[in-house]
């Protein structure tokens, strides 16, 4: 029988200790509160490791090699038109280290889902996740949700789906949850790019106030670079797998001729890769410009309604001044809040979407720069080789 996971062993230890503590509490005089019962349920051997009150901030993420393989397979098997390729991470946090031991994918959604379709997709994901966790509990698997993983292309970390997933985990997951992002475009070039993120304190402060207008972003120093905090990520493999990899990668001791040279690294990719990257950059720029126009339109509308409200207040003040000059009792001056409600002055527009789109533009531009710089070196090397031939 396969050995149980770390989370399952800890849960079993906690259950036995809790039963012993409950029996001791029943035999002794009653009067202990819920807080003391919780403290007694934690074994002494795990008192320094188990963070019962979630006070230790997660500073590092350790991911099992099996989880990495599952994410890679999910990204490879996903449909090309899927807009939200994500999954659920399971594990436990110990002494500021989040250990991810298992994961499972969520059903992918196609691009263009809005409104009711988006709500239906979220409800479907919730039902699917609850069913998977129930099935894992039957086989004594890890069932503690610690975050989610997302598969993106061209380094698009600043996507609304990733932000919404982290926001949804603020109250549901200990420490607010994390998001592991895998770049599929890097994987196609032979680089397994994985990054771990959590929400920054500046975003949490703005989210708590419920305001993302220009003043709130400036007060919290919130730009697209400060939306997330990147955490160091470490991949953990079993000793048997590590020994196998060391055997495969170690050089052979037998005397043999030098390996034949390979020029696969100098091969140029298909032109569609460059055109797809540039198309994505232009599309993101168009979305950013459209969002900027929407914010400008809302700002002009707010200015018009506010001017009407100010003119109404000025007129009432002038009428009261005339009544006072005539020796009459002035009318009660209307409150500014009532006047704004009467003229339906809207609030300041949110700038969060603009910040996210600017982050996408920056990420895609960096990917295009990296891609083009490598290909330019290859093209110059090919031209130099043809010239000397």
N, C-alpha and C positions, 0 to 999 in steps of 0.2 A: 504494500500500500504506500502511496506517495505520502511524504511528510507534509504536515499541515503548514500553512504559511505563518509568518511572524504575527500578523494581525490576529489570526485565529487562535494561536497559542496565548497571546496576551489577553484576548477576550475570554478564553477559558479560565485563565488564572484569575482575572478580575471577577468572574462569576463565582468561582469557588471561595475566593476571599470575601466576597460580598455575602454569601450565604453564612460563612463562619461569623462575620461581623454581625449579621442580623440575629443569629442564634445567641451570641454573647450579649447583644443589646436586649433581647427578650428576657434573658436570665437576670440581668442587672436592673437597677432602678431605671424607669423610663424618665424621659425629660430631655433627651438629646434631640437637637434640631436636625433638619435635613442636611445642613452644611456639614455637621460633624459626621453624619452617617456616610456622606459622600467621601470624606477624607478617610474614614476607616475602611472603605471598600477598596482603596488603592494599596496594593502590597508594598511593604517596606522596600523590597528589592527594586521596585519600579517607581518609587516615589520621586526620584530625580529625573526619570526619563519620561514618565507620562505627564503631560501638561493638561491637567483636568480642567483648568479654567481658561485655557487657550490664551495664556499671557505671553508665551514665548513666540516671538516673531519668526516666521519661516525665512531662513537665509540661504538655504541650499536645497537642491532637489536631486534625489537619486532615483534613477529609472532603471527598472529591470530590463535586461536585454530582450526578453520575450515581448515586452510592451513596445520596444522600438521596432521589432520585427512585425508586430501587428499593425502599427501605424504605417510602416512602409508598404505592407501588403494592401491596406485599405486605400492608400493614395494611388497605388498602381491599378487596383481593380475598380476605382470609382469612375463614374461616367464623366466624359469631358465637359458636358454642359451643366454639371452640378455646381451650384453656387455656394452650398454650405456643406462641406465635408468635415465632419466632426465626430467626436466620440467622448466617452466618459472614462475618467481615470479613477482607479481604486487604490487605496493604500492606507498609510498611517503616518502621522508626524511624531517624531521623537527628538527632543532636545534641539529644536530649531531646524531639523532636517526632515524634509518631506520625502518619504520613501514610497514610490509608485510601484506596486507589485503586479497590477493587472489592469486591463482595459477592455472595452468592447465598443464597437462602432455604433453610431446612430444612423437611421435611414437618411440618405442624402436627399436634398430638395433641389429641384431644377431652378434655373434662373428665372427671374421675373415674377416670383410670388410676392404678392402684396396684400395688405388688408386682411380679409377673412382667410385667404390661403395661408398667410403667415401664422395666424392664430391657430388654424387647424394643424399646421406642421408642428407648432410648439406643443399642442395637446397630444399629438401622435408621439412626439419624442418623449413626453412625460410618461405616457402609458407604456411605451416600449422600455424605457429605463426602469420603471417600477417592476415590469415583468422580468427583466434580466436580473435585477437584484434579488428578486424572489427565487429565481432558479439557482443563482449562485449560493444563496443561503442554504438550499437543500443539500449541496455538496460541500458545505463548510468552507466556501471560498470567501475571499475578502469582499465585503459589501459596503465599506465606508467610502463614500464619494469624496475625493480630495480636489477635484478640478475637472478640466476637460482638455482635449487636444483638438487642434484645428489644422487643416491642410490647406495651404495657400500657394499661390504662384507669384513669381517676381517680387518676393519679399513684402507682400502686402499684409503687414502685421496690423495696420491701423484700419481694420474692417469693423463695421457695425456688429457683425455676428459675434466676433471675439469680445468686443466690449459688452454687448448685451449678455453674453454667457458669464462673464466675470461679475457684472452687476447683479445678475440673478443668483450668484453664489455668495453674495455678501452676507446674507442672513442665514442661508441654508447650510453652508460649509464652514467648518472650523478655519479660522484665520482668513476667511474670505475666499479661499480657493485660489488655484493657479491655472494658467493656460499654457500648454506646450504647443508650440507652433512649428510645423514642419513645412519647409519650402520644397514644393514638388519640382519646380524648375531647377533647383540645385541638385536634386536627386537624379534628374535625367542627365546631368553632366558628371555624375559620379561622386557628388558630395552629399553626404547625409547631414543636412542642415537642420538642427533642432535647437530651439530656444525656449526658455521658460520665463513667463512674465506673471506679475501680479499688479493690481491697481496701485497707483502711487498715492501717497498721503494727500497731495494737492487735489487729485480727482475725488478722493473720498470726502474731503471737506466741501468741495463744490456740490457733490451729489447729496450730501447731508442737507445743505441749504436749498437744494432743488433749483438752483439758478446757474445758468451757463452763459449769461450775457457777457459783454465785453468787460464790465467792471469786475465781475466775479472771476473771470479768467485772469485778469491782471492782478487781483488781490491774492489769488492762489498761485501765481506764477505758472499758469497751466498752458503749456504749448503741446504740440503733438509729441515732442521728445520727452515730456514729463507726464504723459498719460499713464505709461506703464513703467514698472521697475523690473529690469531683467535680473534674473537669479542665476547663479552658476549651476550648471546641469552636469551631472556625472552619470555615466552609464555603468551599471553593475551587471556582470555576467557570472555564471556559475563557475566554480573552479575547473570542472571538466571541460566546459566550453573554452575557458581561457587557456587550458593546457593544449587543447586541440588547435586553437588559433596560433599559439606559440610554435607548435610543431609545424604547422603549415607555412608560417611566415619565416621561420628560421632558415638561414642558408644551408644548403646541402654541404656535408663534409667530404663527399666523394669528389675526387679530382675529375673534372670534366672541362670541356672547352667553354669559352666565354659565351654567354647567351647571345643569340642573334639580336641585332638592334631592331627596335620597333619605332615606327614613325606615326603611330596612331594618335599621339598627342598633338601632332601637327595638322591633323585633318581638320578641314573647315566645316562647320555645321551647315545645315541646309539654310538657304536664304529665308525660309519661312520663320525661323526662330527670330531673326532680326526684325522682320516686318511685324511679327506678332508682338514683340516687345515695344516697338514704336507705336503700333496701333493702340496698345494698352495705355501707353503714356499719354497719347493724344486724347483718348477717351476719358482718362482720369482728369486731364486738364479741362476738358469740356464740362465735366461734372462739377469741378471746382468753380469754374466761371459761372455756371448756372446757379449754383448755391450762393455765390457772391451776389448775383443779380437779385435773387429772392430776398436775401438779407437787406439789400439796398432798398428794394421796393417796400418791405415791411417798415424799414426805418423812415422812409418818406411818409408812409401812411400814419405812423405814430406821430410824426412831427405835425401833420395836418390836424389830426384829432386833438393833439395837445394845444395847438394854436387856438382852436375853437374853444376849448375849455378855458384857456387863459383869457381870451377875449370876453367870455361870459363872466368870469370873476372880476375882470377890470370894469365891466359895465356895472355890476352890482356895487362895487366899491364907489364908483362915481355917483351912482344914485344915492347911496348912503351919505356921501359927502355933501350933496345938494340938500338933502333933508336936514342934515345937521346945520347947514348954513341958514336954512329957513326956520330953524328952531323946532323941527319935528323930530319925533323919535325914529332913529334909524332902524331899518329892518335887520333881522339876524343874518349875519354874513354866512353864506353856505360854505360848508367844509370842502376842502380841495378834493378829498376822497370821493365825496358824493357827486361833485361835478364831473370828475373823471369817470365815475360809473355811469352817470347820465349820458355822457358823450361816448361811452364805451371805448375809452383809450386803451389799446392793447398794451401788454407788457413788452419789455425789451426782447428782441428775438434771440433765440439760442444760437450761439456760435460753435456749438460742439461739432455739428456736421462739417462745418468749414475747416475746423481744426483736424478732423479725421481725414478729410479729403486732401488737405495739404500734406499730412503724413504719408498718404498713399502716393502722392506725386513725388515726394522726396524718396520714398523707398523704390519706386519703379525707376526713377531717374538714376539712382545709384546702381541698380541692377543693369540698366542699359549701359552705363559707363563702364562697369566691370566687364560686361560681355564684349563691348566694342573694344576695350583696351586689349583684352587677350587676343581677340581675332585680328587686331591691327598688327600685333607682334608676329602672329603666324603668317599674315600676308606679306609683311616685309621679309620674313625669313624665306618664304617661298619665292619672292621676287629676287632675293639675293642668290638663292640657289640656282634659279633659272638663268641669271646673268652670268654666273661663273661656269655654267655647264657648256 
